[in-house]
């Protein structure tokens, strides 16, 4: 736990230094991902061509405040891969200086809205200044961790993120939060660094630092399996450019099923199961969950004693809402 806390603080400090570098008179471009050092503002100006504003179409960035562009630390352009549409609600996890939130706001238009979440106060201050300079009124920047997003369930239609998931010390929590805040039928379009399946975690550490977006990267299979375990369907990982040997900038796409039943099917296919209500703990075992909504199985797996259970012919909709019965 101490190691995780230290890593989080290292990442926070690195991003804070990058924000300070952008707002100084250095005139350089902030670089976090792709830069191996975890030093101060001067180090935060180091740039790797595999990361940053050069991965965006100049036609998009030319209309944004210069500081928003200079603060770009990502490994792709998630606003493009997410295929944003007018009126949609968008969440950017790890929003930094605001470039992807501001681009999203332009794409979804005045009837849509773009949220940004970041844990670094200096980046949030920079993003809010950039939003004011851009005249963006359909945006907000929230302080928070991407492992515990400060938004309610089903709050957005699209989740994007740009080279931030790899920085998290609890990636299953991040993927679960993505799923939670998405409305049914929602989707994610993420840019991130992803390792080839043959590259071990130890080899990832040898090829780059954690704050440099290399050491903490998931492999392609780890990403796809993690998304499935969170409940997503149609998950895909597409490599776009190499950032280190066996490590790539990548586009990650997935969708949240439109119904709870479909989400349960996806979880079972991934070998995981929805969390059961606390009151029902212990009344179902793994085997029973597969058939617990079948009428004949309700007495044994839905918590009803055999002599008081409803008739075995009752409808599924009338089943008790315990142990997965719906």
N, C-alpha and C positions, 0 to 999 in steps of 0.2 A: 504493500500500500504506500509506503514511504517513497519507493522508487517511482510509482505512478505520480504521486504528488510532485516530486522533483521534476519529472518530465513535463507535467502540465505547466509548472512555473517556468521551465526553460523555454517552452513554446510561447508562453505569454510574454516573457521578457523579449524574446526575439521579435515578435510582432510589434510590441511597443516601440522597440528601437527602430523598426522599419517605418512606423508612423511618424516618429520624431524626425527621421531622416528626410521624409517627404516634405514635412512642414518647415524644415530648415532651409537655409540658402544654398544647400549643396548642389541643387539642380540635377541630381542624379536620379536614377530609378531604383526604388527599393527592391531588394531581392531577398526573399526568405527561402523558398523552395529552391533547391539546386545550389545553395550556398552552404558550405559545410560548417562554417564557424557559427558559434552561438554568442558572438561578441556584441559590442554596442552599435551605435548609430553608424559609425564608419563602415563596419563589417556589413551592416544591413544594406549598404549600397552595392554590394557585389551582385553581379547579374550573370545568370546562366541563360544562354539563348534558348534552352529547352523550356523556359518558364517566362512568365511575365506578359506585358502588354503586346509584345510582338506576335502573339498567337491570336490576336483579334484582328478583325477587318478594320483598316483605318477609317472606313466610312462610318463605322459605329463609334469608334473612340474619338473621332474629330469633333463630335458634338458634345463631349463630356468635359467637365472641368479637368484641367491638366493634373491636378493632385490626385484625382480618382484614377487616372491612367497610370501615373507614376507609382501608385501604391499597389498596382496589380501584382500579385505574388503567385498566381496560379499556373496550371499546366495545361490549360485548354480554354474553351469558350462554352460554358454550359448553357448559356442563354440561347445559343444557336442550336445545340443538339436537343434541347428540351422542346423545341417547336412551339414556343409560347404563342397564345392566341388572345385577341381582344377580350377583356372581361375576366380573365383568369386571375386567381389569387396565387401568388408565388412566394416561396420561402427559400432564402439563400442561407445555408448553414456555413458559418465562418465567413461573414460578409466583408471583413476587412475594411478597406477604404471606400467601399460602396460601388465599385464599377459594375458588378453583375446585378445588383439591385437597381441601379439607375438604368441599365440597359433593359432589364426586365420591365421596369415601369413604362418605358417607352413602347415596348412591344405589346403589353397588355392594355395600354391606353387608359383614359380617364375612368372607364368603368371597371378596370381591374385594380389590383393592389399588389405591392411587393414589400415583403418583410425581410429584414436582415437580422441575423443573430450572431453576435460575436462576444467573446469573453474578455477582450482587451479594451480597456477604457480609452486608450489613446487612439485606437482604430475607430471606435464608435464616435469619438469627437470629430475625427477627420471625416468620417462618412457623413455625419450630419451637416458639417460645413459644405461638403461637396453637394449634398442634396439641395441645400439652400441656394448655392451658386447655380445649380442646374435648373432651379425653379420647379423641382419635382414635388408635387403635393400628394401623390398617391404612394408614398413610401413611409416606412418607419424602421428605425434601428433599435433593437432590443439587446440589452446586456444579458448574457446567459451562456450556458454550456450546451454544446450540440448533443451531449448525452442526456440533457434534461431541458428540452425546448420550452420556453415560456409562452406557449400557445395552447389553446384547447384542442381536444380531439377533432379531427376532420375539419381543420381550419383552412386548409389550402388545397388547391388543385394540382400544384406542381411543386416538387422540391428539387432545388439545384444546389450544387456545391462545387467549389473549384479548388482542388488539391488540398483539402482539409481533412477528409475522413482518415487519411493515412496518419495524421498527426494525433488522432485520438488514442487514448490509452484504454478505451473500452468501446471497441467497434461494434460489438453486438448491441450495446445500448444505443448507439447512434442509428443503426439500421432499424431498430425497434421504434425509435422516436420518429424517424422518417415515415414509417408505416402508420404510426398513431396519428400524426398531424395531417396526413393525407385524407381527403374525402374519398369514399368508395369510387372506384373508377379513376382515381388520380394516378399520377405517374412521377417518376424521377428521372432527371437527366444530370448526371454527375460527371465531372472531369476529375481524375485522380491518377496518382502513380500506382501502377499494378505490376507485380512481378510475374515472370513466367513461372509455370508450375514446377519447373526443375530447379528454381533458385530457392534454397533453404532460407529460413529466417536468419541463420548465422551468416550466410553469404550476403543477405540484404544489408546487414549491419556493416559488413566489410566494404560495401560499395557506396555507402553514404551515411550521413548522420540522420538522426531522428528529426531534428528541426529542418534538415535539408530535404525532407519529404521522401527519403529513401528507406531508411532502416525500419520504419513502421508500416511500410506498404503491405497490403494483402496480396496473395497470389490470385490469379484468375479464378481458380477453382474455389479458393477460400471466399472470394467475393460473391460468386454465384451461389454457393452453398449458404453463405450468411444471409443473403437477400431472401432465399427460399425459406430459411428458418424463421425469418421475421414475418413471413406471410406473403411476400411478393411473388408475382408470376411473370413469365416472359423476361426473365433476367438475361442480360447479355453484357459482355465486356469486349470492347473493340479497341485494340492497340492502335495508336496514331503515330507516335514517334518515340524513339529510344532516348531515355534520359540517363541511363547507366547500363552497363552490360547486363542483359537479361531483365531490365527494368524499363517500363514504358509509360508514357503519358497515355491515358486511355479514356474512352467514353463508356460510361456505365448507364444502362437503361433498365427500367423495370416498371411494373404496374401494380397497383393495388386492386384486388378483385372488386367487382361492383356489389357483391353480396357477401354477407357473413358466411353463408354456406360455402361459397366458392373459396373464401379465405381459409375455412377449415379444411377443405379438400387440399388446398395448396400446402398447408402445414403438415397434413398427414403424408403427402407425397414427399415432403422434405424430411420426414422422419421425426417431426416434432408435433406437439399438440398444444392447442390453446390452453392457457392457464385456467384451472377450474376454480369455482367459488370456494372460499375458505370453509363455508358451512358444509360443503360436500366432500371435504378432504377425507380420503380413506374409503369412500364408498364405491369407487371404481378402480379397477386395475387396468393396465394397458390393454389387455385383450378385450375387456368389456367395452372400452370406449369405442371400438370399431363397430359394435352392434347395439350400443345402448339406446339408440333411438328406434330400433326395431320394436314393434309393439310387444312381442313376446319376451323381450329382454328387460322391459322397464322395471318389473318388480325387483330384479336382482341388481340392476345397475343405476337406478334412479332414486334409490334411497327409500322406496316404499316397501314395507313388509309384505310378504306374499299374501297374507290373509286379508290385508286392507287395500291392496293395490287395485287400481282401476282395471276394468276389463281389458284383457289383452288385445281387444279389437279397437280400443280407443285410438283416436287420431294422433299423429305425431305432434301436431300443434298443441295438443292438450297435455303433453308430457311435462312433468315437473322440470323447472329450469335449473337442474343440478347435474353435475357430472357430464356436462356436454349435451344433455337433452334439451331440445328446443321445439 
